[in-house]
Amino acid sequence: MTGKLKSLKELQTIVSGARQAGQTVVFTNGCFDLLHRGHVHLLRAAKAAGDILIVGINSDRSVQSIKGPARPILPETDRIELIAAMEMVDYIVQFDEADPYNVISALKPQVLAKGGDWRVSKIIGADVVEHEGGQVVVIPYLEGFSTTKIIERIRN
């Protein structure tokens, strides 16, 4: 497994050190099932919003709870390796819950980035980040790129 994958406890130490060094920590998350151009666009833009990019990845069980028993297409080990291979990603944390609220609460990143298919009022953890004086950044959605649409195209 990749060296970018860290426990929540390890990341809390990393985030603390980054803050002391004056660095901005950005957090984003997703299932990242069937990696596509929209994911690359999101990760590049998220990294541009700060110095250190931490990506939360849903576990297989978490993806199934959100998207149903036919998902994920790729297992968590593959999804973690693919995201870790992206040069803009500094660290990865995997979570088993349906959403990353506990991870965001523990890390308290200065920037929370999500894709444009999310309204700020619906972004999980926005309240935590804003309460800490941070900001929520909505990355413009890259139209036509979604895992669900790719799966539909394959099935048809």
C-alpha positions in Angstrom: 0.0 0.0 0.0 1.1 3.5 -0.7 3.1 5.7 1.8 0.5 8.5 1.2 -2.1 6.6 3.1 -2.1 7.7 6.7 -4.2 7.1 9.8 -6.3 9.9 11.2 -3.9 10.2 14.2 -0.9 10.5 11.8 -2.7 13.2 9.8 -3.5 15.2 12.9 0.2 15.4 13.7 1.0 16.3 10.0 -1.7 19.0 9.9 -0.5 20.5 13.2 3.0 20.7 11.9 1.8 22.2 8.6 -0.1 24.9 10.5 2.9 25.7 12.6 4.9 26.1 9.4 2.3 28.5 8.0 1.1 26.0 5.4 -2.5 25.8 4.2 -4.1 22.3 4.5 -6.9 21.5 1.9 -9.2 18.5 2.3 -11.5 17.0 -0.3 -13.1 13.6 -0.4 -15.0 11.2 -2.6 -15.5 7.6 -3.7 -13.2 7.9 -6.7 -14.7 4.8 -8.3 -13.6 4.6 -12.0 -11.1 7.5 -11.9 -11.9 10.0 -14.7 -11.0 13.5 -16.0 -13.5 15.1 -13.7 -11.6 13.7 -10.7 -8.3 15.0 -12.0 -9.8 18.4 -12.5 -11.2 18.5 -8.9 -7.9 17.3 -7.4 -5.8 19.9 -9.4 -8.1 22.7 -8.3 -8.2 21.6 -4.7 -4.4 21.4 -4.6 -4.2 24.9 -6.0 -6.2 26.2 -3.0 -3.4 25.5 -0.6 -0.1 23.8 0.2 -1.0 20.3 1.4 -3.9 18.3 -0.1 -5.4 15.5 1.9 -8.0 13.3 0.1 -10.5 11.3 2.1 -11.6 8.1 0.3 -14.7 6.1 1.2 -14.1 2.5 2.1 -15.9 -0.2 0.1 -18.5 -0.6 2.8 -19.1 3.2 2.8 -19.5 3.3 -1.0 -22.0 0.5 -0.9 -24.0 2.3 1.8 -24.2 5.4 -0.4 -24.4 4.0 -3.9 -25.8 0.5 -3.5 -24.6 -3.1 -3.6 -23.3 -2.9 -7.2 -20.7 -0.3 -6.2 -17.8 0.3 -5.9 -16.6 -1.0 -9.3 -13.0 -0.8 -8.1 -12.1 -2.0 -4.6 -10.7 0.4 -2.0 -7.1 -0.8 -2.5 -7.2 0.0 -6.2 -8.9 3.4 -5.6 -6.3 4.3 -3.0 -3.4 3.4 -5.3 -4.9 5.4 -8.2 -5.4 8.5 -6.1 -2.0 8.1 -4.5 -0.4 8.1 -7.9 -1.7 11.6 -8.6 1.2 14.1 -8.1 -1.1 16.7 -6.6 -2.2 14.4 -3.7 -0.1 14.7 -0.6 -1.9 12.3 1.8 -4.9 10.0 1.8 -7.2 8.9 4.7 -9.8 6.2 4.3 -13.0 6.4 6.2 -15.7 3.9 6.8 -18.7 6.2 7.6 -21.1 7.4 4.9 -19.6 10.8 5.1 -16.3 12.4 6.1 -17.7 14.6 9.0 -15.6 12.9 11.7 -12.4 13.1 9.6 -13.0 16.8 8.9 -13.8 17.5 12.6 -10.6 15.8 13.6 -8.3 17.5 11.0 -9.9 20.9 10.8 -8.4 21.8 7.4 -8.2 25.5 6.5 -9.8 24.7 3.1 -12.6 22.3 2.3 -12.9 21.7 -1.5 -15.8 19.9 -3.2 -17.0 19.6 -6.8 -19.5 22.0 -8.3 -22.2 19.4 -8.2 -22.5 20.3 -4.4 -24.1 23.4 -3.0 -22.2 24.9 -0.1 -25.2 24.4 2.2 -25.0 20.6 1.5 -21.3 20.1 1.9 -20.5 17.9 4.8 -18.1 19.5 7.2 -18.5 23.1 5.9 -19.8 24.1 9.3 -16.6 22.8 11.0 -14.2 24.5 8.6 -16.1 27.8 8.6 -16.3 27.7 12.5 -12.5 27.4 12.6 -12.1 30.4 10.3 -11.5 28.4 7.2 -13.1 28.5 3.8 -15.2 26.2 1.6 -14.2 26.2 -2.0 -16.6 24.8 -4.7 -14.7 23.7 -7.7 -16.6 24.3 -11.0 -18.1 21.0 -12.2 -16.6 19.6 -15.4 -19.7 18.8 -17.3 -20.1 15.4 -18.8 -17.7 13.5 -16.5 -19.2 11.3 -13.8 -18.7 7.7 -12.8 -22.5 7.1 -12.9 -22.6 8.3 -16.6 -19.6 6.1 -17.5 -21.3 3.1 -16.0 -24.5 3.9 -17.9 -22.5 4.2 -21.1 -20.8 0.8 -20.5 -24.2 -0.9 -19.8 -25.8 0.6 -22.9 
